[in-house]
Amino acid sequence: MSTPGPERVPSTVKVGKSSGQGKPPTGKPSSAKRPPSGKPGGGGKGRKPVTPVKVSGGRSWGPIAVIGAVALVALAIIGVGVYSVVQGSRGWEDKVADIQGVVNYRAQKNAELDAQTHKDGTLSYVTSPPVGGAHNAAWQNCMGDIYTAPIANEHAVHSLEHGAVWVTYKQGLPADQVAKLQEKVQGKDFMLMSPVAGLDKNVSLQAWGYQLKVDTVDDSRIDDFIRALRTNATVEPGATCSSGVTVTGNTPQDA
């Protein structure tokens, strides 16, 4: 076992007033005393300060645009609905008045055109083709009938009285155009169709007191006229279009 050496006695160091030792440090801390990087006040060597993330305070236009588009669609749907209700509440006379080129002979208050008496034999008419007036007691069958030859005016006018639309075309019109007209008439009650010699337009449509003449079978007003006036233009409500005569030719058949 080793023998312990003499006991060491700690020395005492006196601090002079001029040395500054024993007093709190003054001024900025040295680099060795700075907090490590990443802590407040830190900025260690080789590390760049972190740039704060900026949060935009502007509006988000995406949802606003979607809401605006939905609102526009809703307004459009409402507008269409209102228009449909208004159109549906209008009378057929108003709808006919909207069709450009339709002549309203009823408005003339012409006694000869308005007559509904039955007469035998060949009769003369104010318009060609006729749209009303005295007529034969027998009507032309008008259950979507297609007549390939002229028919008597006297029978056709009686059909108009019952509410039929009479589609006529210039005799000699090309077959493909006649076929287009036929599709609008065939098989539909209160409709009939026939050629007319010397017609001043390619197509002429008649209802009681109304007439429309057009140059082409593709004219959209043909459908408008039929839709507005078929059965509506009747001056003898409840009359039928069946059981009429089916003969052709310009001479009327007495009932």
Buried (B, 14 or more C-beta within 10 A) or exposed (E): EEEEEEEEEEEEEEEEEEEEEEEEEEEEEEEEEBEEEEEEEEEEEEEEEEEEEEEEEEEEEEEEEEEEEEEEEEEEEEEEEEEEEEEEEEEBBEBBBEBEEBBEBBEEEBEEBBEBEEBEEEBEBEBBBBBBBBBBBBBBBBBBBBBEEBBBBBBBBBBBBBBBBBBBBBEEBEEEBBEBBBEBBBEBBBBBBBBBEEBEEBBBBBBBBBBBBBEEBEBEBBEBBBBBBBBBBBBBEEBBBEEBBEBBEEEBBEE
